[in-house]
Amino acid sequence: MITAASTTMLRGIIEAFRPNLDAYEEIYKELHRNPELSGQEVETASTVQDHLNRLEFTKVIAKMDALPIEEHTGLPYASRKIGKDGKGNTYPVFHGCGHDMHMACLLACADLLSAARRVWRGTLICLFQPGEENFAGAQAMVDDGLYEIIPQPSVLLAQHLSKGKGGTVGTRPGTILAACERFEVRIHGRGGHGSSPANCRDPIVAGAHIVSQLQTVVSREVDPSDFAVVTCGSFNAGSLGASVIPEHADITVDMRSYDPDVGQRVSSAVKRIIEAGCEAAGMPKKPDIHSAVSAPPTTNDTATIRTLEQAFRDYFGESLNEAGRDAASEDFAILAQPFNTPYAYWYLGGTGQKRWDEAERKGKLDEIPGNHSSGFYPDVDPTLRTGTDSMALAALSFLEIQESGL
């Protein structure tokens, strides 16, 4: 059990061994300038590994990925990177979800805990996970023998940057993030000249009808007391030739829920509507419906998160807040599945005091750019220090403290 006295001791350890964060600000900016897409984090992993190699520390090296978004933050260290996905498509690349700050905080935390090695006992693994944005990284690490390389963990800890007020941390027992499944759908039509639609089977018209019909899944097939979201994130068909009816149309559909039974119901309804829509439109063959990615809900272990809340409350005071449940998703929980490991996941606020106060004064807090938007970024002060301290405090709360080493 964490007591006020033990939290005071942990505060003393953090204050005594926290590294100079100027170096980690530079690492953050370098990572921000040079983002890499999911599954391509070669230089990012090298940067992380080069730094950790200088520490006497148990480690597993991977990385954290960026997004195919053009950055519009106006920062002097903004990304100008162009990347290419696995299909050969080129995109601007941007750390629009804060993974660059995650890495900088964890690297600084590793430095702090390495310097403080004489005051704690236990095994600590700093894990830098690739491929979170496409929900492939955690499962790939497990499949690649992660738990043959590192010991079975007793607890897993993770934090994520948000657009919340800088210097704050947000916790929540139970489910904090939704499950997600994504369908990649191809509607097969029969192409031809735009002047002769009667001789064709237009996949654009069929797809438009299907997208509209999918909007009824949540309102008509999910109980109002349950939560679900269905989003059609892309619709691609045809070319610049306006007089051409294409052979096919491609749609992506995201489905999110907190309850697995609700998720299954939504998934079945989406499949049924797509297949029925194609049949009703007289498409020449059934649609291809591929489950491209999926992630389970992120559900905090109650005892673990309560331990952290107690430590965070004593350390951060009023800067600890209760987080709401978020409809976003991620694959962190997959790392817990092999051993049913308890875990805790919390939020780190990234909007600095000046930006926050100005938005609050104008009544425009909802207009602060959030994760996955082109204008999202954390203010280094106080985010880097808060993120370093919260991760170190979380780790120390589950390690054995050696008072003789203080």
N, C-alpha and C positions, 0 to 999 in steps of 0.2 A: 504493500500500500504506500502511495506517495503521501508524505506528510509535508507540512509547511517547512519543517526543519530540513527535510531532505531536498525540497525544492530550493531552499536557500543554498544548500551545498551544491546542487547542480548549477545554479546561477553562478556560483563562484568558479566552478570548473569552466563554464562557457566564457565568462569574462576573462579568466586567466589565460585561456588557451586559444581564444578566437584569433585567427590570423588577420594580418592586415588585408582588408577587403579590397584595397585598390587594385591589387593584382587580379582579383577575381572579377572586378568590374571590367578590366581589360579582356579577360577570357570571355566574359559574357558578350562584350561588343564584337569580339572576333567571331564567336559562334553566330551572332546575329547577322554579321556581314556575309557569312558563308554558310547558309542553310543548305541542307540536302534532303531530298524526298525520301519517303519510306523505302527501306531496303537498299538505299544507296549511301548510307551514312559512313563512308570510308574515311574521309578527312575528319569528320566529327569524332569518330571513334579514336582516330589517331591522336587528336588533340587531347581527348580525355585520358587515353592511355599514357601518353607522354607525361602528363602531369602526375598521374597516380604512380607512375614508375619512380618518381622522386620521393615518394612516401613509403615508409615501412608499413605496409597495410595490406590486409587481405582484400582481394578485389576480384570482381568479374567485370570485364569490359564489354560494353556495347555502346549504345548511344540513344539519342532521342531525335525524332524526325521533324521536318518542316512541312509546309503546305504549299500547294500550287496556287498561290495568291500573289498578286502584285501589291507590293507594300506602298502605302500612302501615309506613312507616319510623319514624314518630314524630318526624321532623325538624321544627324550627321553621319551615323554609322548604319544607315538603312541598307537593306539588301538590294543589290542590282543583279542578283544571280538569275540565270536562266537554266532550268533543268529539263530533263527528258524522262518521261515515265516509261514503264515497261512496254507500252504499246508504241513507243516512238514519238509520242506527242510532246511538244515543247511548251513549257509554262514558266512564268516568273515564279520564283521560290522565295518563301518568306516564313520566318518563325512567328506565325500568327496565332499560336496557341501557348506561347511562353516556354516551350521546351528548352530554349537557350538559357533562360533564367533557372529552370529546374537543374540543368547541368551545372551551372555556376554555383548554385547554392549547395548542391551535393558535393561538388569538389571542395568547396570551402569547409563544409562539414567534415569531409574526410580528412582534411588538413588538421582541423581542430581536434578531432578524436585521435588522430595519429600522434599529435603532440601531447595529448593527455593520456597516452597509453598506460602509464604507470598507475592511473587512478581508477581504472575499470578492468574487469575480467569478463571474458565471454568471447564469442565469435561474431564479428560484424562484417557483413557483406554489403558493399556499395554496388548496386546493380544499375547499370545504364542500359535501358531497354530500347532496342530499335523498333521501328515499324508500328508505333501505336496508332497513327492516324488511319491506317488501313486495317487495324485490328489483327494484324498478322504476327507482330513481333513477339508477344508473350508466348503464344502457342509454338512458334518456331523455336524459341529458346528451350522450352520444355522438351519438344520433340528432338532437339539437337543434343539432349543429354545434360541439361543444366544441373539437374540434381544428382548427376554422377560426378560433377565437378565441384559442387559446393555441398555442404551438409544440409540435412533436412532442417528448415528454419522453424523456430518456435513462434515467430511472429513476423509479419510483413508490414512495412510502414511506407506510406507514400503521401506526397502533397502535390497540389496542382494550383498553378497560378490562375487567378480570376481578376475581373475588373473591379473587385471590391476595394475598399479604402486601404491605402498602403499602411503597413504596420499591423494589420489585423490578421487573425487566423479564424477559420470557421470550421466547426466540427458538427457531426450529427451521428447519433446511434442509428443502427438499422440501414435501410437502403438509402444511398445518397446519389447514385447514378442509375439511369435506366439501362435495361438490356436493349440491344439493337440487332436487327437483321436487315441486310440489304439485298434486294433482288436486282439482278441485271436482266432485263427483258428485251427480247427481239421479236417484233411483230412482223411476220412475213406477209407481204402483199404481192401484187402483180403490177410491175411498173409499165409505163408507157407515156405517150404524149399527153401533155396537159389539156389538149383540146378534145381528147377522147376519154374522159373518165369512165364512161360506161363500159369501155373495153378493159379497164384496169380494176384492181382492188387496192384502193388507196390506204396505205398504212398510216398516213398522217391523220386522216379523218378518224380511222378506227382508234388510233392512239389517243387523240384528243378526247374522244368519248370515254375511253377507259380512264384517263387521268381525272376527268370530271366525276366519273362514277366512284372512283376510289375515295373521293372526299366524303362519301356516305358511310364508309366503314366505321369510323369512330362515332359518328352521330347516330347511326342506326343499328350497329351490331355490337357495340361495347356498352356495358352498363354504365350509367352516368356516375356511379360511385367509384368506378375503376379509371385508370389512366392509360391512355394510348395516344400515339401520334403516328400519322401516315404522311410522308412527304415524298413527292415526286421531285427529285433533285436535278434531273436532266432529261431532256427530250431531244434527240438528234435524228434527223432524217433529211434525205435529199441533198442537193448541192446548190450552187448559185444559179443553176438553170431553172428559171421560173416555169418553163414549159415542160418540165419533167416530173412525172409522178414516180417516186422512188420504189425500189424493190422491198425495202424494209424500213422500219423505224425502231430506234433503240431508246429505252426508258430505264431509269434507275428509280427504285422505290425503297425508301427507308422506313422501317417500322420500329417503334420504340414502346416499351412498357416496363412497369416495375414488377409485374406478376407474370411468371412463366405461362400460366394457363391463359391469361389474357393475350400474351404474345402469340401463343399457338393459334388462338381464335382469330386474331388479326391476320396472321400469316395465311391461314386457310382461306379467309375471306378475300384477301388480295389475289391469291392464285385463282380462286373461282371467278372473280370479276374479270380478270385479264383473259382467262380462257373463254368465258362466255362472251365477252366483248368481241373477241376475234371470230368466234363462230357466228355471232349475230351479224357481223360485217361481211361474212362470206370470204374470209381470208383462205387462201389455198392450202395452208397447213397450220398446225397448232403452233402457238408461240413457244419460244425457248424461254424458260424461266430458270435462272441460275442463282442459287444462293451464294453471293459473292463473298460476303463477310458476315460475321456474327460475333457478338460479345455478350457475356452474361451481365446481369445487374451487379453493381458494386454495392455490397451490403456489409457495413462495418460490424465487426464483432462487438457486442455490447460491453463486455468486460474490458476489452482492449481500448476502446474509444473512451470509456469512463476513466481509465487510468491516465490517458493523455489529457483529457479535459481537466482533470484535477491539477496535473502539472502545468498545463497551459494557463489555467486560471490564476494560479499562484505566480506564474512568471509574467504573463502578458496583461493580467488584470482586465480592465474593461475593453481591451483590444481583442479579447476572445468573444466570438459571437456564435450563435447557433445558425448553421447553414440550412438552407432549404433543400428539399429534394430537387435534383436537376434532371432534366430530360436528356441531357447529353450522355454519352456512353464512352467507355474505354475498356481496354482488355487487361488491366492490372489484375483483376480477380482470377484470371486464368492461372497466374503464377501460384495461387493458393490451392488450386484444385487437386493436385497430385496427393497432398497430405491433409487436405481440409484444414489448412493453416489459418489461424485467426489473423485478421488484418485490420488496419485502420488507415483511412484515407481522409485527408482534410484539405481545406482551401487556404490559399495564401493571397491576401489582397495586394494588388499591384498599382493602384492609382494613387499617386502622390498627393500630399496635403493641398498643394496649390491648385492642382487640377480638380480635385474633389470639392474643395470649398467653392471654387468658381462655379462648377456645375450645380452644386447644391443651392448656392445663392440665386441662380437663374431658374431653379426648378427643373434642371435638365440632367439629373443623374442617370436617367434612362438612355441618354444620348452619348454617354461615355462609351467609346468603342469596346466591344467585348471580344472574347475568343473567336477566332476564325473570321474576323473582319479585317479589312485592309489597314485600318487605323489603330489596331490593338497593339499596345506596348506597355511594359511596366516602367515605372520610375525607379531607377536603380536605388535611390535613397527614398524610403527605407526598405525597399523590397528585398534587396540582397541580404542585408543584415537580418531581417526578420525571418527570411527563409532559411538562412544558415542556422540561426538560433533554434528555430522550431524543429528542424530536422535533428540537430544535435541533441536537443532536450528530449525529443521522442526516443532516440536511440538510447540515451543514458537512462531513461526511465525503465528500460527493460534489461539493462546490463547490471552486473554486480559492481557496486562502487567500493573501492578500496580506500578507506579513510586514511590509512597509513601512507598513501601516496600523495596526499594533499600537502 
